[in-house]
C-alpha cells in the first residue's frame, strides 16, 4: 500500500488530528543516502513529522525543518510542501549505535540535544515565518511537541516512529499529530491522554498493518472522529539538470572558464536526493558563451 496521510477533526472540532504512513517515503530516502540504521530512524522521524506539518499548509506553501543538536549525525534538513512531497538528508548518514535502554534505536544519541529545532514556512509572502525551539530530548517526537506548544502556542502531541530491518531497509514508518483547539475541555484532554498512555508505539501499530484512519480512531475513539481528507505522500526532490545549469550560469564567464580549463567538465550532486549531474566541456562552454 502506498504512503498517505489522513486529516480529521474530533470531539466536534475541539481536536484536530493527522496520521500518516511514510514507510516507502523514508525507505526511498534511506536508499538514496545509504544511511545506517540509527541515522535512518532520525531522518525518518523528521521527515514524517515535517510532512504532517506541511499538510497544515495550503496551495503552493511549503516549509523547511532544520534540526541541529550537536550529535554525530550533524544537521537534519527536511523540505516538505502542502502537496505531500517531501525530501530530506542528514549531515552524516553513517551513524549507528547499540540499542538504548528501551531496546530502541538511539536517535537521541545520534541527534544530540544541545541545539535547536527550527521551522521556516514559505507561505507566499515576502517574509517567511520562522520559529525555533531548543531541543529537549533529541528523540524528535517530544521536540516537535514542544515546538507546537512553544512556537505556535498550540497544545499538541506528536508521535513518530521508524522500524529498520536487519538489512537496513525500512520495515515501518509513520506517525500522528493531535492538536487541541480552543474550547477543548478537561474531559476531552483526559480522554486523549489516557488513550495515548495505553497505545503501543506508533511504529509497532503501522508494522501490524494499522492504516492511518484506524490510528486516528485508536487515538480519539470511534465515535469522536470525522475524517476530512486523505492525501498521498511521497519522497520527491525538486532538483533537475536545468536548475543546476542555472546555478552554473550564475557563476559568470570567468569562473566557468576556469572550470573548463582546469577540470574539462563538471559533476554536481544534490544534497537532498544524491542525484548526480554531469556537464561536458561542450555544455560548460555553451553556458560560458551565454554568460555575461
N, C-alpha and C positions, 0 to 999 in steps of 0.2 A: 504493500500500500504506500502511495506517495505521501510525502510530508504535507501537513496542513495545519492551519490554526483556526480555532473557533472563538468567536466573541459572544458573550452572553451578559445578561443582567440577572440579578437575583433579588429576592425579597422586595418586589415591587419597585425596583430601581434604586434601592439603598446600597446595592453592591454591584460592582462591575467586575467581570471575570474574563480571563483569557487562558486558553490551554493550547498546547502545541506539541506536535511530534516533529522532531528535527533529525531523525536517525540518518536519513540519506544526505541531508544538507551538511551535517557535521562530518559524515563519512567522506564526502567529496573534499571538504577542506583538509581533512586528515590525509587523504590520499595525495592531494596536491603538495602539501607541505611536508609530508613524511614525518609527522610529529610522533614522538614517543608517548606512551600511554598517559602519563600524568599531564603532559603538555596538551594532549588531545582532550582530556577531560576539562582542563581550564578553558581552552579555546571553545569547546562545545558549549560549556555553560554560558560563556559570554555571548556567543552567537545566538543561543536560544533566548536569553533574556532580552538582548538587543532587538531581535526580530519581533518579539511581543510588544516592546516599547514602540517600535516603528509602526506597528499595526494601529496604534492610537493616533497616528497622524493621518493626513488626508492627501489625495491627489498625488502631486509630484514631490511632496515633502519627504525629507529624509533626515537621518541622524548619524552621527559618528560617536562611538563609545571608545574611550581610551582608559585602560586600567594599567597602572604602573605602581607596583607595591614594593619594589626593591628586591624581589626574589630572583632566582636564577633564570626564570622564564623570560625576564625582561618585560617589555610592554606588550599588552594585548590590544590590537586595534580592530574594530568591527564597524563596517558601514552597513546600514540597512535602510530600506525605504518602505513607504506605505503600501507597496505592491507585493510585499513578501519576498523581496530579493535581497539577499544578504551575502557579504563576503567578509573574510577576516584572516588575520595571521598573528603569530606570536614572534617576539624578537628572537627567541632561542627555542626552536622546536625539539631539540634533542635533550629533553629533561624528563627524568623518570626517577621515582623513589620507591622504597618499600611501602606497603600499605600502612595507613595510620592506625591509631589505637582503635578506631571504629571499624577497621577492616576495609576502608575505602581508599581510593587513590588520594594521595596527599596534596590536593590542589593548593591548600593554604601555604604549604611549604614552598611550592613552586612559584606562586604569585607573590608571597610576602604580604605584609600589611603596613609597611612604612611608606605610605604614598596615598594616591588619590584615585577615585573613580570619577571620570569626567564625561559629560554628555554635551555634545554640540548639536543643536537642532537647526536645520535649514528649512524654514517654513515659507520660503519665497520672498522674504523681506530683505532689505539691505543689511540689517544687522541680524546676526544669528543669536539664538538663545543658547547660553552656556551655563551649565550648572555642574558643580563638583562637590564631592564629599570625601572625607578621609575614609580609607578602608578600615573596617572594624574587625574583619575576620580573615579575609583572603579566600574564603570559601565561595564567594561571589553571590550566592543566593541571599545571604544576610546583608551583603554590601549593597545589592540592588534594593533590598527592602529599606535599608537606611537612606538610600538616595531618594526614594519616593517620599519618605517621611520628612526628610530634612530639606531637600532642594525644591520639591514640588508640593510640600505640605499636604500630602495625600497619604493617609494611613494605608499600608498595603502589606501583603505577604507574597514573597517571591520564592518559588521553588524551582530549581533547575537540577537536572541530573544527567550524567553520561556514564554508560557502561561500556567498557572496552573489552573486546575479545582477546584471548591469548595471543593471536597473531597480529594484534594491533589495530584491527578493523573495529568499527563501531557496532556494538550489539544493540544498543538502545539509547535514545537521547530525546529529551523533551522537558516540558516544564509548565508552570502556571503562574499567573499573577492575579491576585484578588485585591481589589481596591474598595475601600469603604467610602461611600458617597455621603454628602451632608444629609443628615436625617437618620443615619444608621443608629439603631438603639442598642442598649446594653444586651438585650436578649439575643439580637441578631449576632452581635460580636461574640458573645459567649458560645453560641451555637457553632459558629465557624471555627473558633479556637478549639473547641472540643473535637471537631472533625479533623482539623489539622494535626491534632495531637495523637490521633489514633490511626491515621493513614500510613501505610508503608512508604518508603522513599519513592519519589515520582519516577525515577528510572526503573525501579522494580515493577511499577504498575504498567509502564509502557512495554517493558520486556514481556510481561504477562499478556500483552495484547490489548490493554485498555486504551481505546481511542480517546482523543481529546474531549469529545462530548461527554463520555462517561466519567472522565476525570473531573469535569466541572460538576456533574451530578453527585459524584462521591464527595466533593468538597462542600457543596451547598445544599444537597438534599434534592431528591427527585421532584418534590412539589414546589420548590422555590426558584426554579430556573426558567428563563426564557432565552432560547438560542436566537441570536440576532444575525449572525453571518458566519460563513465558512470560507477560508481563503487558502489557496495553495501557497507553499513557501519553498524556496529553492536557493541553493548556492548559485550566485551569478555575479560575475565580475564585469565592470564597465570598460576594461582596457581593450584596446584594439591597435593594430599597426598604424591606423590613421592617427589615433591620438598620440602615439609615440612619435610619429612623423612630425606632428605639430610641435611637440616638445623639442625635438632635434632642430627643427626650423628656427625656433625661438633662440637657439644658441648664437645665431648670427654667422656671417660669412667666414670670419677669421677663425672662429673655433671649429667650425665644420671643416675648413681647410686643414687645420692642424690634425683633426681626427683622420681625415683621408690620407694625409702624408705619413702619419705615424702608425696608424692601425690598418689602413686599407679598407676597413669595413667597420661595422659596429653591431654589438648584440646587447640588448637590454632585457631585463627580467622584471615582471610585475610583482611587487611585494605581496599583493593580495591573492594572486592565483598561481604564481610561479610560472606563468606562461612566458616563453622566450620569444623575442622578436629580433630577427637578423636583418641587417641592412647591408647590401653590397656596396662596393665602391661606386658603382654607377648610380645607385639610388641616392647615396650621400652627395655625389656631385650634382645631381639634379636638384636636391634640396638646397645645396650651396648656391647654385646659379639663380635660384628663385629668391634667396635671402638678400636682404639689403646689405 
